[in-house]
Amino acid sequence: MAAQIKKEAVLDETALRKKAIIKQRIISIIPLIACLILAALYLIFASIKGYSISIGLQTIISDATLVALVATGATFIFTSGSFDLSLGSNMLVSALLGGLVGSATNSLVLMLLTSIGVAVLLSVLNSTLASVFNLPVFIMTIVMMSVYGAVATLILTTLGKNAQISVPMALVEPLNTTWFRVILIVGYELLCLFLFYILKLGRQQKFLGGNPFCAYLSGIKSKRLTIISFALAGIGIGLAAFSMTVQTPTLSASSGSSVGMNMLIALVFGGMTMSGGPKSKMYAALLGAFSMSFLDAFMNIFVSGSWYLQIVKGVLFIIVVFLINMGNKVKLLER
């Protein structure tokens, strides 16, 4: 009798495990399905309304580029259990300094290196200051968001003309193409996928984000790993700053102002959990960025303005977070 009860308990546990796995798999593909549906809706209605599909797709790629680059790099930060709200301000400062160097030297290479170098430096500065003062990283980044915003204003007022910094159009025009943006996104995405899934870096970050105490006992140096995560995110921010300058050579205080919040929404749309840990996905940023761009393009066919887009994104944000949390509510421990 006891053996029969034990056998039934094992069968019940196995059935529960299978059910949980199936549930998680279904929820994990929801972001991909949503992106494909949005893409299909846009293509269908754009054709019906007589819009140019080629121009529309170029705009979608252009809009998704900045968000995808920043959000992909930020995945390293969120996976390790940290948080950063200063990414948008960091990108603006990096773009401004990169634009100044590009204008002074008439060199795209130096402009690119400056943008990446400044972005990495500012990102590492966030995590370093948090370590020195023993503050939570997300608190430090909130403070630095205001600091970087003030620095950007100082640069524009002292070194700019009419609170703007302009890069010669002739310098950036050769790179202001859709193919360049695609190469930029694909190249950085492949690099991040390699670091995240092939090397041990990604596993360590998931371990740290999932259970910092066990990660410490396993010999993982959390401060060093956090600095590395912020540095990798800085590369994405620098590339986004360079891409923004190429796309819009005239920079002002409002340049890229929505990237920081759109980055968070894109990560959630792509199925990324904000708590980090083992459920983190590197491809979520790219998927979410294009979902947002297709959503914007689809709704712009019918309504003009931006206020309604914020409402729709907010509602979808809540729905996706609910679905992700529902998928994580299982009775089995993470393995």
N, C-alpha and C positions, 0 to 999 in steps of 0.2 A: 504494500500500500504506500509506504513511504517512498519507495523507488518510483512508483507511478506519479506521485505528487511532484517529486523532484524533476521527473522527465517533463511533466506538463509545465512546470515553472521555466525550465530551460527553453521549451518551445515558445512560451509566451514572450520570453525575453528576446528570442531570435526574431519573432514576428514583430515585436516592438522596434527592434533595431532596423529591420528591413523597411518598416513603415517610415521610420524617421529618416533613413537614407533617401528613400524615394521622395519624401516631402521636401527635403533639402535640395535634391537635384532639380525638382520642378521649380522651386522658388529661385534657384540659382540661374536658371535660363530665362526668367521673366525679363530682366533688363535687355537681353539680346532680342527677345521677341518684341518687346516694346520699341526698340530701335528700328527693327525691320518694319514694324507696322507704321511707325511715323514716316519712315522713308517711303514706303509704298503709298501712304496717303498723300504725301507731298507730290510725288511723281504723278499720281493719278489726277489730282485736282489742279496741279500746275499745267498739265497738258490740256485739261478741259477748259481752263480759264485762258489758255493761250499764252502762258508765260514761257520764257526761254529756259529750257531745262539746263542747258550748258552754263548759262550765266548764273542760274540759281544754284547749281552745284558748286560753282566757283565761290560764290558768296558763303555757302554752307561750310566749305573747307576753310575759307578765310576766317570765319567766325569761330570755328572749332579749334583752330590751330593754337591760339593763345591759351585757351582754357585747358586743352589737352596737354600741352607742354607743362604748364604749371601744376595741374592736377596729377599728372603722372609722376613728377618728381615728389609731390607732396605725399604720394602713397607710401614712400619710404618712411616719412615722418609719422604718419598715422598708424602704420603697421607696428612700429616700435612702441606705440602707446603715447606718443607725444602729440602736440597740437601747435599749429602756427596760423595766426590770423594776419600776419604782416606780409604775406606773400605778394599781395597786390602793390603795397607801398614799396616793397623791395624791388619789384619789377620796374616801377616808375623811376626810382633813383638810378637803377642800373641802365635803363634806357636813356635817361638824361645824360649821364656821364659817358655812356657809349656814344651817344649822338655828338657830344662835344668833341670827343677824341676823333670820331669819324670826320667831322667838319674841319677840324684843325689839320689832320694828316691826309685827308682824302683817301683813306684806306679802309676798305670793308673788313679786312682781316683784323686790324687793330680795333675797329669798332666792335667786332664780335668778341674778341678776347677781353676787351674792357668790360663789356656787358656781362659776360660769364664770370669774369674775375670779381667784379663788384658784387654780383649776386651771391656767389659762393662765400665771399668774405662776410657779407651781412648776415647770411644764413648761419654760418659758423659762429658769428658773434652772438647771435641769439642764444644758441645752446651753451656757449662758453660762459656768458654772463649768468645764465641760469645755474650753471654748475658752480661758479665762483660764489654766488650769493645764496646758493642752496634754495632757490626758488623753483616752483613748478614751471616747466618750460612754457606752458600756455599762458601763464601770467606775464612772464617776461616778453613773450611775443606780442601780447596786447599792448604793453607799454611801448615796445619798439615800433609798433605800427604807427603810433602817434609821432614818435621821434623821426621815423623815416619820412612821414608826411611833411613834417616841418623842414627836414633837410631838402626834400624835393622843392618846396616853396622857396627856400633860400637859394637854391641853384637857379631856379627860374627867374627870380627877381634880381639876382646879382650878375648872373652870366648870360641870361636870356635877353631877348628883345621883345618888348610888349608881353612879358610873362610867358614867352614861348621860346623854344629852342628848335631851330629848323636845320635839317640835314639836306644838303644839295640833292635835288631830285635825280640829277644825272648819276649820282653816286649809287643810289639804291635801286634805280629803275631796272637794271638787268636782273635783279633778284626778286622783283615784285611780281612773281608769277605763281600760279597754282602748283606747278610741278615742284618749285622750290619748297613750298610749304609742305607738300606731301613727303618729299625727301627728308625734310627736317623732322616731321612727326614720326615717320617710319624708322628713321635712323635712331632717334632717341628712344623710341618704344622698344626696338630690338635690343638696344644696350641695357635698358632697364629690365627687360624680361630675362636677359642672360644673367644679370647680377642677382635678380630676385629668385629665379627658379633653378638656375644651374649651380651657382656658387652657394657657399654656406651662409652668405650674408643674409639672404632672404629668410632662411630657416631661423637664424639667430634673432632677426627682427620679430618674426612671428612669435618666437618663444618669449622674448622680452615683453612684447605687447600683451601676450596671453597671461603670463605669470612672472612678474619681475623678480619675485623672491626666489623662485625655482631657477630662473635664469642666472641669478647671482650665485646660487649654490652650485650651478653647473660650470661656473668659471667665466661666464660672459660678462665682459666689462661694459656695463650699461652706458656710462658717460662717453666712452670712446665710440661705442656703436651709435649713440645718439648724434654725436658730432658728425660721424660719417653719413648718417641719414640726412642731416640738414645740408651737408655739403653736396650730396647727390641731388637733393631738391634744388639747391642753388644753381646747378647746371641747367635744369629745366627752366628755372626762372630767367636765367641769362639768355637762353635760346629764345624764350618768349619775348623778352625785352628787345632782342635783336630783330625778331620777326615783326614786332609791332612798329619798330622804327622804319623797317623796310616798307611796311604797308602804309604807314602814316608818318611821313618824314617830319611833320610839324608836331612837336610834342608840347603838351600843356599839363596843368595840374589835374585835369580830368582824364588824361590818357590812361586807358586800362583800369579805370576806377571800379568797374564791375567785375573784374577778373577774380578778385579774392572771394566774393560770395558765390559767383558762378562756379568756381572751382569746387566748393563744398557741395553745391547742388549736383554738379556733374559726378562727383564721386558716389553720392548716394544713388543717383539715377543709374549708375553703372553697377550697383550691387555691392559697393564697398561699405563695410561696417566701420563706423567712426570710433569704435572701441579698439580697433586694431586686432592683433593676435592672429591665430591660425586661419581665420576665415577671410583674411585680406586677399585681394585680387589685384594684380598689377594692371590687368587690362581693363579694369572697371573705369578708370579715368577716361581712356580713349572712347569707350563705349558710351559713357555718360555725356561726354562733350559733343559727340555727334548726335545723340538723342536730343539734347537741348537745341542744337542748331537746326535739326529737321523740324522740331516743334516750333521754333521761332519762324522758320520759313513757311511752314504750313499755315500757321495762324495769320501771318502777314498777308496771305492771299485774300483773307476775308475781312480782317479788321486792321486798321492802321493805329499806331500808338504803342506805348510800352507798358502802360499800367496794367492792362489785362494779362499780359504775359507774366508779370510778377505774381498775379493772383493764381493763374493756372500752375505756374512752377511751384508756388507754395503749397497748393492742394496736392499736386503730384508728389512733392517732397514728403509730405505727411503720409501719403498712401504707401510710398515705397519703403519708408522707414518702418511703417507698421508691418508690411509684408516681410521685411528682413528680420525684424524682431520676432515675428511669428514663426519664421523658419528656424530661429535659434532657440526657441523654447522647447527643448527636448530634455528628456530625463537622463540622457546618457552623458557622461563626461567626455570632454574633448580628448582626442588621442593624438 
